[in-house]
């Protein structure tokens, strides 16, 4: 999964595109003074100082000049750069720019919009800090503007160091409060069967089979399925020249059997899905006992009431959640939707960061931004809906799964999750997806994140 140029994304359903923010309890009139990210409620990107111009950039934690110190200044407030004391987020004509904090163009009136959103307005005017309108066929412009109010002028002030709460007891914690160790390209392990053509198969993403992964505590599995005369088969990019590939139903059977033997456990499958819906339905029909454990959030009021507790899921036997990255609109055109037989459309239920940290060698890119952000789709990591918070899939791997590099990267997983991706999404990651999960102890990051809730 995702060790290639990402395939073109189809347009997101209109309901998702509109559901960028959701009503929540009213925000405080003004947040307490402190360090914040100024984060667009439309794109999820952060205001950053770029040589005096203030632009929206991919969230990068304490890198990229994106942190601002909110301070009272007379009857208004200033946002002082933590990287350049004395320089504040301000205005230069109709554009956002850094200015001296003593300048009249540095002050902002901070107004609450609810749902933890705010407006930043030039004192005594109707001019607001805003994202510039999106040109046709392009993403929103990088340079931030000073203009009229509206949805583009809504901002999160996301704390750099957020307050967290202790994790509730086992019987009270909800699915969206829990973090799971997840294996990227779980099938590409060289143990259960072939997964790629010769030479490519010399670089597996994992080195232990699915049954061992389950025994080791892996609870999320990213799988690529391709259509062949034999059904939905697990291969990377294509099944041509792949020796002894494994069918999807075989690995799903392993998971169902594990869940039958461990009734308190929960497993999630993410399908990178290149098969027709009828082929997938037939493949699932081969899995004995699947209906006994398959979880259907679409039938249980999750979008209206939020995610259930882990205890309620176990009691109901709802313990296997399957997502597809396929498009609902394409399936509707084909006349059969995957959720009609229990496979959820991932973009409707989750948010996910872009999948690559860079090549297999050298420095890594820790920026954390939506993989579903582009000219034709906008599903920011910050997306929420009334009564519902999407699950957050955090990818933490590179283009090529070199064992040594993955091991080093995995030792830094908790740090990236907490300092970069958690504030970028304004939620704690629920799935930490890694290569070579047996290197660098990524399970320790899962333990760290499972000690608290955010916010």
C-alpha positions in Angstrom: 0.0 0.0 0.0 1.1 3.5 -0.9 4.7 2.7 -2.0 4.0 4.4 -5.3 2.7 7.6 -6.8 -0.7 7.9 -5.2 -3.5 7.1 -7.6 -5.8 10.0 -8.6 -8.5 10.7 -6.0 -12.1 10.9 -7.1 -14.2 13.8 -5.8 -15.3 13.4 -2.3 -19.0 13.2 -1.7 -20.6 16.6 -1.2 -21.7 15.9 2.3 -18.1 15.2 3.3 -16.8 18.3 1.5 -19.2 20.4 3.4 -18.6 18.8 6.8 -15.4 20.6 7.6 -16.4 21.7 11.0 -19.1 20.8 13.4 -21.0 22.5 16.2 -19.5 22.0 19.6 -19.9 23.8 22.9 -19.2 27.5 22.6 -15.6 28.5 22.6 -14.1 30.7 25.3 -14.3 34.4 24.4 -10.6 34.4 23.8 -8.1 31.6 24.5 -5.7 32.1 27.3 -2.4 33.6 26.4 0.1 31.1 25.2 1.7 29.4 22.2 -0.7 28.4 19.4 -0.9 27.2 15.8 -3.2 29.5 13.7 -4.9 26.8 11.7 -7.4 27.3 8.9 -10.8 25.6 9.6 -11.2 25.2 5.9 -7.9 23.5 4.9 -6.4 22.4 8.2 -3.1 24.2 7.2 -1.1 26.4 9.5 -0.3 30.1 9.2 3.5 30.3 8.7 6.1 33.1 8.3 7.8 32.7 5.0 10.3 35.5 4.7 7.8 38.1 5.9 4.9 36.7 3.9 2.3 34.8 6.0 1.2 31.7 4.1 -0.7 28.5 4.9 1.7 25.6 5.1 1.5 21.9 5.9 1.7 21.5 9.7 5.3 20.9 10.8 5.2 21.1 14.6 8.0 23.3 15.9 9.5 23.5 12.4 8.6 26.0 9.7 8.0 29.1 11.8 4.3 28.1 12.5 4.0 28.8 16.2 2.6 32.0 17.5 2.4 33.5 21.0 -1.0 35.0 21.7 -0.5 38.1 23.9 -2.9 40.8 25.0 -2.0 44.2 23.7 -4.3 47.0 24.9 -7.8 46.2 23.9 -6.7 43.7 21.3 -4.2 40.9 20.9 -1.0 40.2 19.0 0.4 36.9 17.7 4.2 37.0 18.1 6.4 34.5 16.3 8.1 32.1 18.7 10.9 31.9 16.2 11.4 35.7 15.8 10.6 37.7 19.0 9.3 41.1 18.2 7.8 40.0 14.9 4.0 39.4 14.8 1.4 38.1 12.4 -0.1 41.2 11.0 -1.2 43.0 7.8 0.3 44.7 4.8 -2.5 46.1 2.8 -4.8 43.2 1.7 -2.2 40.6 2.5 -1.1 38.9 5.7 2.5 39.6 6.6 4.8 39.7 9.6 5.2 43.1 11.1 6.8 44.6 14.1 4.7 43.8 17.2 4.6 47.5 18.0 3.0 48.3 14.7 -0.7 49.3 14.4 -1.0 46.5 11.8 -0.1 43.8 14.4 -3.2 43.9 16.5 -6.2 41.6 16.1 -9.6 41.4 17.7 -10.2 37.7 18.5 -13.9 36.7 18.2 -15.4 33.3 19.0 -17.4 31.4 16.4 -18.1 28.3 18.5 -16.6 24.8 17.9 -13.3 26.2 19.1 -13.1 28.4 16.0 -12.3 32.1 16.0 -12.1 35.1 13.8 -9.1 37.5 13.7 -10.3 41.0 12.8 -8.3 44.2 12.3 -9.4 46.4 15.2 -12.2 48.9 14.3 -12.7 47.4 10.8 -14.5 44.6 9.0 -11.3 43.2 7.6 -10.4 39.6 8.7 -7.5 37.3 8.3 -8.7 34.8 5.7 -7.7 32.1 3.2 -7.9 33.5 -0.3 -10.6 32.0 -2.5 -9.8 28.8 -4.3 -9.2 29.2 -8.1 -10.9 26.6 -10.3 -8.8 23.5 -10.8 -6.3 24.5 -8.1 -5.8 24.3 -4.3 -6.3 27.3 -2.1 -3.6 29.9 -2.5 -0.7 29.7 -0.1 -0.6 33.5 0.7 -3.1 34.5 3.4 -5.2 37.6 2.8 -7.0 40.2 4.8 -10.6 40.5 3.5 -14.2 39.8 4.3 -15.7 37.5 6.9 -17.1 34.1 6.0 -16.1 30.4 6.2 -12.6 31.1 4.8 -12.0 33.5 7.7 -12.6 30.9 10.4 -9.5 29.8 12.4 -8.6 27.3 15.1 -6.1 28.5 17.7 -4.6 25.1 18.4 -2.5 24.9 21.6 1.1 23.9 21.0 1.0 22.2 24.4 -2.6 21.0 24.8 -4.3 20.0 28.0 -5.1 16.3 28.0 -7.2 14.0 30.2 -6.5 10.6 31.7 -7.7 7.7 29.7 -11.1 6.4 31.0 -11.3 2.9 32.5 -11.5 0.0 30.1 -15.3 -0.2 30.2 -15.8 3.4 29.4 -13.3 4.3 26.7 -14.7 4.8 23.3 -13.3 3.6 20.0 -12.1 7.1 19.0 -10.1 7.4 22.2 -8.0 4.3 21.6 -4.8 4.0 19.6 -3.9 0.8 17.7 -0.7 -0.5 16.3 -1.2 -0.9 12.5 1.0 -2.5 9.9 1.4 -0.9 6.5 1.2 -3.5 3.7 0.7 -6.2 6.3 0.4 -8.8 3.6 3.8 -7.9 2.1 5.7 -10.0 4.6 7.4 -12.8 2.6 6.1 -15.4 5.1 2.5 -16.0 4.2 3.1 -16.0 0.4 4.3 -13.9 -2.5 3.3 -10.2 -2.8 5.3 -8.6 -5.6 7.3 -9.6 -8.7 10.9 -10.8 -8.5 13.4 -8.4 -7.0 10.6 -6.1 -5.6 9.7 -8.9 -3.3 13.2 -8.7 -1.8 12.0 -5.5 0.1 9.0 -6.5 2.2 7.2 -4.1 4.4 7.0 -6.6 7.3 8.9 -9.8 8.1 6.3 -11.6 10.1 3.1 -13.2 8.9 -0.5 -12.1 9.7 -0.9 -14.6 12.5 2.3 -13.5 14.2 1.3 -9.9 13.8 -2.0 -10.6 15.6 -0.2 -12.4 18.4 2.2 -9.4 18.7 -0.6 -6.9 19.3 -1.1 -5.5 15.8 -4.8 -4.5 15.5 -4.8 -2.5 12.2 -3.9 -4.0 8.8 -3.4 -2.2 5.6 -4.0 -4.5 2.6 -3.8 -4.0 -1.2 -6.3 -6.1 -3.2 -6.2 -6.6 -7.0 -8.7 -8.4 -9.2 -7.7 -11.7 -10.9 -9.7 -14.7 -12.1 -9.1 -16.1 -8.7 -10.9 -13.2 -6.9 -9.5 -10.4 -4.7 -5.8 -11.2 -4.3 -3.2 -9.4 -2.1 -0.4 -8.0 -4.3 1.6 -4.8 -4.5 0.7 -2.7 -7.6 -0.4 -5.8 -9.6 -0.4 -9.6 -9.4 1.5 -10.1 -12.6 4.5 -12.4 -12.0 3.7 -12.8 -8.3 4.5 -16.3 -7.0 2.0 -17.8 -4.5 0.0 -14.6 -3.7 -2.5 -14.8 -0.9 -6.2 -14.3 -1.4 -7.9 -11.6 0.8 -10.3 -14.1 2.3 -7.4 -16.2 3.6 -6.0 -13.3 5.7 -9.5 -12.2 6.8 -10.1 -15.8 8.0 -7.0 -15.6 10.1 -8.4 -12.4 11.7 -11.8 -13.8 12.3 -10.4 -16.9 13.8 -8.2 -14.8 16.1 -11.2 -12.7 17.2 -13.3 -15.8 17.9 -10.5 -17.0 20.2 -10.0 -13.5 21.8 -13.5 -12.0 22.3 -12.3 -8.8 23.9 -10.1 -7.7 20.9 -10.9 -5.4 18.0 -9.4 -5.4 14.6 -9.6 -2.9 11.7 -8.7 -3.6 8.0 -7.9 -0.9 5.5 -8.3 -2.0 1.9 -6.4 -0.3 -1.0 -9.1 -1.5 -3.3 -8.8 -2.3 -7.0 -11.6 -4.8 -7.4 -15.2 -4.6 -8.5 -17.7 -4.5 -5.7 -19.2 -7.8 -6.7 -15.8 -9.5 -6.6 -15.2 -8.2 -3.1 -18.6 -9.3 -1.9 -17.9 -12.8 -3.2 -14.5 -12.8 -1.5 -16.0 -11.9 1.9 -18.6 -14.6 1.5 -15.9 -17.1 1.7 -14.8 -16.1 5.2 -16.4 -18.4 7.8 -17.9 -16.5 10.7 -17.4 -13.0 9.3 -21.0 -11.9 9.9 -20.6 -12.8 13.6 -17.9 -10.2 14.1 -18.3 -7.6 11.3 -18.9 -4.1 12.7 -21.4 -1.9 10.9 -21.1 1.7 12.2 -23.5 2.8 9.5 -26.3 0.8 11.1 -25.7 1.7 14.7 -26.1 5.5 14.8 -22.4 6.4 15.1 -22.7 9.5 12.9 -25.4 10.9 15.1 -24.2 9.7 18.5 -20.4 9.2 18.2 -18.4 6.0 18.6 -19.4 3.4 21.1 -17.3 2.1 24.0 -14.9 -0.8 23.4 -16.9 -2.7 26.0 -20.2 -2.2 24.1 -18.5 -3.3 20.9 -17.2 -6.5 22.6 -20.6 -7.2 24.1 -22.3 -6.8 20.8 -19.7 -9.0 19.0 -18.9 -6.0 16.7 -15.1 -6.5 16.5 -14.0 -6.3 12.9 -14.2 -3.0 11.0 -13.4 -3.0 7.3 -12.7 0.1 5.3 -12.2 0.6 1.5 -10.4 3.6 -0.1 -12.7 3.1 -3.1 -15.1 5.8 -4.2 -18.8 5.6 -3.3 -19.7 7.5 -6.5 -17.9 5.0 -8.7 -19.7 2.1 -6.9 -23.1 3.9 -7.3 -22.4 4.2 -11.0 -21.7 0.5 -11.1 -24.9 -0.3 -9.2 -23.5 -1.9 -6.0 -22.1 0.0 -3.1 -19.6 -1.7 -0.8 -21.3 -0.6 2.4 -24.3 -2.6 1.4 -22.3 -5.7 2.4 -20.5 -4.1 5.3 -17.4 -2.5 3.9 -17.2 1.2 4.9 -16.0 4.0 2.7 -12.9 5.2 4.5 -13.2 8.9 3.5 -16.6 9.0 5.2 -15.4 7.6 8.5 -11.7 8.6 8.9 -9.1 11.3 8.2 -5.6 10.2 7.1 -2.3 12.0 6.7 -0.3 11.9 3.5 1.4 8.5 3.3 5.1 9.2 2.7 7.9 10.6 4.9 10.3 10.6 1.9 12.6 8.1 0.3 14.1 5.1 2.1 17.3 6.9 3.0 18.3 10.3 4.4 16.2 12.8 6.3 12.5 12.4 6.7 9.6 14.8 6.2 7.5 15.0 9.4 4.9 17.4 8.1 1.4 16.1 8.8 -1.4 17.0 6.4 -4.3 15.3 4.7 -3.7 12.8 1.9 -7.2 14.0 0.6 -6.3 17.6 0.0 -5.9 18.8 -3.6 -7.6 20.6 -6.4 -10.6 18.3 -6.5 -11.0 17.2 -2.9 -10.6 18.8 0.6 -10.9 16.5 3.6 -8.7 18.2 6.2 -7.3 16.3 9.1 -9.4 18.6 11.4 -12.7 17.5 9.9 -15.5 16.8 12.4 -19.3 16.5 12.1 -22.2 17.1 14.4 -21.9 14.5 17.2 -19.2 12.6 15.3 -15.4 12.6 15.2 -13.7 10.7 12.4 -11.0 8.2 13.3 -7.5 9.4 12.6 -5.1 7.2 10.5 -1.5 8.3 11.0 0.9 7.0 8.4 4.6 6.9 9.5 6.6 5.2 6.8 8.7 6.0 3.7 8.6 5.2 0.0 11.0 2.2 0.4 10.7 0.0 3.5 14.4 -0.3 4.4 14.7 -2.3 7.6 17.3 0.0 9.3 15.6 3.2 8.4 12.1 1.9 9.5 13.6 0.8 12.8 15.0 4.3 13.4 11.8 6.0 12.3 9.8 3.8 14.6 11.7 4.9 17.6 10.5 8.5 16.9 6.8 7.6 16.4 5.4 8.9 19.6 7.3 12.2 19.2 6.0 12.8 15.7 2.5 11.7 16.8 2.3 14.1 19.7 4.3 17.1 18.4 3.3 17.1 14.7 0.3 15.0 13.9 -1.9 15.4 17.0 -2.1 19.2 16.7 -2.4 19.0 12.9 -5.5 16.9 13.3 -6.7 18.4 16.6 -7.2 14.8 17.6 -5.1 11.9 18.8 -4.1 9.3 16.2 -6.2 6.1 16.4 -4.1 4.0 14.0 -0.3 4.2 14.0 0.7 2.7 10.6 4.4 1.6 10.3 6.7 -0.6 8.3 8.7 -3.3 10.1 6.6 -3.1 13.3 9.1 -5.4 15.0 11.9 -2.8 14.8 12.2 0.3 16.9 9.4 -0.7 19.3 6.5 1.3 17.9 4.2 -0.5 20.4 5.7 1.8 23.0 4.2 4.7 21.1 0.8 3.0 21.3 1.2 2.6 25.0 2.1 6.3 25.4 -0.9 7.5 23.4 -3.3 5.2 25.2 -2.5 6.9 28.5 -4.6 10.0 27.8 -7.4 11.5 25.7 -7.1 14.6 23.6 -8.5 17.2 24.0 
